[in-house]
Amino acid sequence: MSNTFRIGVLGSGKGSNFVAIADAVTAGIIPAEIAIVLSDVADAGILAHARERKLPAQFITPGKFRTKLDEDAERAFVAALQQARVDLVVLAGFMRVLKGDFLRAFEGRIVNIHPSLLPCFPGLQSWKQALDHGVKIAGCTVHFVDAGVDAGPIIGQQSVPVLDNDTPESLHQRIHAAEHDLYPKCVAAFAKKEISVAGRRVFWKKS
Ligand code: GAR
């Protein structure tokens, strides 16, 4: 059996971050393989992108809640990821909060991308929150996932300017482009064991 680093990706949306990561895997920038792609949305773009790339992709019904997985769904997601023997769970626009059993199954091995410079503007439509607040610098954050919402130790951040003529859509687009740059770098660093965590602080080894 090969000991290639194995990534599982979870997403609910169009999957542009997944594409950035998959492209970085193909280019050898992330030394890993994408073992499975899972979604809680049957017609999510991320599943179509995965299938185009001939990667295993699966819809798992999320159950009765709107913002989290129910018990059966949580079990099904964990089982699929364990069966695929993933070393890292990458949340790429997965819009449900992960709870106890899921977090315990992959402790310290779940990462997420969020479209703001955390701890500012957690939650939904962060680019709109940033614009409404009047900040001059916005951006994105890659962080470890813990029991809080958008709250775990920060692995990397990338800033973008807020321009006078920005609309929520134009700012969102600029943040998205920054995400596509930042996320593959963070996943590559994790796969290469170049990052370490001490409490809330994450350190990058110089390579
Ligand atoms: C990304 O902007 C990501 O930061 C956000 O969803 C979008 C997914 O886009 N995630 C969250 O808001 C999680 N709190 P994509 O499907 O094109 O990668």
Residues whose N, C-alpha, C, O or C-beta is under 5 A from the ligand:
A	BS01	GAR	G13 K14 G15 S16 N17 F18 A92 G93 F94 I113 H114 P115 G123
